[in-house]
């Protein structure tokens, strides 16, 4: 392909440089750390809630199910963020365009 035609106007947000890649990766790693801390806090609160509900066997199964659903949601979000780190490090995050001169431009909205 010798040329590229952009049919939809896009706004160039930033030229993807090594510094920008490092910033994006650092932001993702901080987000993942925060997710891990949130997950640890959630696990602590879940254990506390299960301990308190241990005497009432009628609510225990429903509580466990809710805890499992929330744990799965949080774990999936963390895994999704971890999956973005390699792409961000390479500079190709799904919102970057190449100008055919080797320059990448981020057009993230």
Secondary structure, DSSP 8 states (H G I E B T S, - for coil): -------S-----EE--HHHHHHHHHHHHHHHHHHHHHHHHHHHHHHHHHHHHTT-HHHHHHHHHHHHHHHHHHHHHHHHHHHHHHHHHHT--SSEEE-SSS-EEE---
